[in-house]
Amino acid sequence: MSEVRETYTVRIHSEPGHELWAEVDELPGCFASGADMDELREALSDSLTRQRKLEVTYRPFDRTTRVPPGTTLFSAAHWIGLPIDSTCGGRGTKQCHGDAVPP
């Protein structure tokens, strides 16, 4: 799988006597703060990682999880303890199917 590179506009804010904080223009709600640039960079990296995860809800179980792009639905279900029957054991033979339903 090839790595996907994305470019974001990050606005860094600084006010005397306060921590630095940053927001990402293209990802509403993605922000971070830190005492210095190194701490801010680390916090922003964590925030971006959380923001890029996909939310998967299994119905009728009404169970939801957030997973990185590329995760199989079988693996996501296994991570949250949902027993999904499969003849391949989750090896990705594409024999089982699911429907993507918009939120």
C-alpha positions as a Markdown table, in Angstrom:
| # | Residue | x | y | z |
|---|---|---|---|---|
| 1 | Met | 0.0 | 0.0 | 0.0 |
| 2 | Ser | 1.5 | 3.4 | -1.0 |
| 3 | Glu | 1.7 | 6.2 | 1.5 |
| 4 | Val | -0.7 | 9.1 | 0.9 |
| 5 | Arg | 0.7 | 12.5 | 1.5 |
| 6 | Glu | -1.6 | 15.3 | 2.3 |
| 7 | Thr | -1.0 | 19.0 | 2.7 |
| 8 | Tyr | -2.7 | 21.1 | 5.4 |
| 9 | Thr | -2.8 | 24.7 | 6.3 |
| 10 | Val | -1.9 | 25.0 | 10.0 |
| 11 | Arg | -2.4 | 28.3 | 11.8 |
| 12 | Ile | -0.3 | 28.8 | 14.9 |
| 13 | His | -1.5 | 31.2 | 17.6 |
| 14 | Ser | 0.7 | 32.7 | 20.3 |
| 15 | Glu | -0.4 | 35.0 | 23.1 |
| 16 | Pro | 1.9 | 36.3 | 25.8 |
| 17 | Gly | 1.5 | 34.2 | 29.0 |
| 18 | His | -0.4 | 31.3 | 27.2 |
| 19 | Glu | 0.5 | 28.1 | 25.5 |
| 20 | Leu | 0.9 | 27.9 | 21.8 |
| 21 | Trp | -2.1 | 26.5 | 20.0 |
| 22 | Ala | -2.8 | 25.5 | 16.4 |
| 23 | Glu | -5.7 | 24.8 | 14.2 |
| 24 | Val | -6.0 | 23.0 | 10.8 |
| 25 | Asp | -8.0 | 25.0 | 8.2 |
| 26 | Glu | -9.0 | 21.9 | 6.2 |
| 27 | Leu | -10.1 | 19.8 | 9.2 |
| 28 | Pro | -12.7 | 21.7 | 11.4 |
| 29 | Gly | -12.3 | 20.7 | 15.0 |
| 30 | Cys | -8.6 | 19.6 | 14.5 |
| 31 | Phe | -6.5 | 21.6 | 16.9 |
| 32 | Ala | -3.7 | 21.2 | 19.5 |
| 33 | Ser | -1.8 | 23.1 | 22.1 |
| 34 | Gly | 1.7 | 22.9 | 23.6 |
| 35 | Ala | 4.1 | 24.8 | 25.8 |
| 36 | Asp | 6.7 | 25.1 | 23.0 |
| 37 | Met | 7.0 | 24.2 | 19.3 |
| 38 | Asp | 8.2 | 20.7 | 19.9 |
| 39 | Glu | 5.3 | 19.9 | 22.2 |
| 40 | Leu | 2.8 | 21.6 | 19.8 |
| 41 | Arg | 4.2 | 19.6 | 16.9 |
| 42 | Glu | 3.7 | 16.3 | 18.8 |
| 43 | Ala | 0.2 | 17.2 | 19.9 |
| 44 | Leu | -0.8 | 18.3 | 16.4 |
| 45 | Ser | 0.5 | 15.0 | 15.0 |
| 46 | Asp | -1.6 | 13.1 | 17.5 |
| 47 | Ser | -4.6 | 15.2 | 16.6 |
| 48 | Leu | -4.2 | 14.7 | 12.9 |
| 49 | Thr | -3.9 | 10.9 | 13.4 |
| 50 | Arg | -7.2 | 10.9 | 15.3 |
| 51 | Gln | -8.9 | 13.1 | 12.8 |
| 52 | Arg | -8.0 | 10.8 | 9.8 |
| 53 | Lys | -9.6 | 7.7 | 11.3 |
| 54 | Leu | -12.9 | 6.5 | 9.9 |
| 55 | Glu | -16.0 | 5.7 | 12.0 |
| 56 | Val | -17.6 | 2.4 | 11.5 |
| 57 | Thr | -21.0 | 1.5 | 13.0 |
| 58 | Tyr | -22.3 | -2.1 | 12.9 |
| 59 | Arg | -26.0 | -2.3 | 12.8 |
| 60 | Pro | -28.2 | -3.8 | 14.2 |
| 61 | Phe | -25.6 | -4.2 | 17.0 |
| 62 | Asp | -25.3 | -0.4 | 17.3 |
| 63 | Arg | -21.6 | -0.7 | 18.0 |
| 64 | Thr | -19.2 | 2.0 | 16.7 |
| 65 | Thr | -15.4 | 2.1 | 16.4 |
| 66 | Arg | -12.8 | 4.4 | 14.7 |
| 67 | Val | -10.2 | 2.8 | 12.5 |
| 68 | Pro | -7.4 | 3.8 | 10.2 |
| 69 | Pro | -8.1 | 3.9 | 6.5 |
| 70 | Gly | -7.5 | 0.5 | 4.9 |
| 71 | Thr | -8.8 | -1.5 | 7.9 |
| 72 | Thr | -11.0 | -4.4 | 6.8 |
| 73 | Leu | -14.6 | -4.4 | 8.2 |
| 74 | Phe | -13.8 | -7.9 | 9.6 |
| 75 | Ser | -10.8 | -6.6 | 11.6 |
| 76 | Ala | -12.7 | -3.6 | 12.9 |
| 77 | Ala | -15.5 | -5.8 | 14.1 |
| 78 | His | -13.0 | -8.2 | 15.8 |
| 79 | Trp | -11.3 | -5.2 | 17.6 |
| 80 | Ile | -14.6 | -4.3 | 19.3 |
| 81 | Gly | -15.5 | -7.9 | 20.1 |
| 82 | Leu | -18.2 | -8.5 | 17.5 |
| 83 | Pro | -18.3 | -12.1 | 16.3 |
| 84 | Ile | -18.5 | -11.9 | 12.5 |
| 85 | Asp | -18.8 | -15.3 | 10.8 |
| 86 | Ser | -16.4 | -15.8 | 8.0 |
| 87 | Thr | -15.4 | -18.9 | 6.0 |
| 88 | Cys | -11.9 | -17.4 | 5.3 |
| 89 | Gly | -11.1 | -16.4 | 8.9 |
| 90 | Gly | -10.7 | -12.7 | 7.9 |
| 91 | Arg | -7.9 | -13.3 | 5.4 |
| 92 | Gly | -9.6 | -10.9 | 2.9 |
| 93 | Thr | -10.9 | -13.2 | 0.2 |
| 94 | Lys | -13.7 | -10.7 | -0.5 |
| 95 | Gln | -16.3 | -13.5 | -0.3 |
| 96 | Cys | -18.4 | -11.7 | 2.3 |
| 97 | His | -20.1 | -8.3 | 1.7 |
| 98 | Gly | -21.3 | -5.3 | 3.6 |
| 99 | Asp | -23.1 | -2.1 | 2.8 |
| 100 | Ala | -21.8 | 1.4 | 3.4 |
| 101 | Val | -24.5 | 3.6 | 4.8 |
| 102 | Pro | -24.0 | 7.3 | 5.0 |
| 103 | Pro | -24.3 | 8.7 | 8.6 |
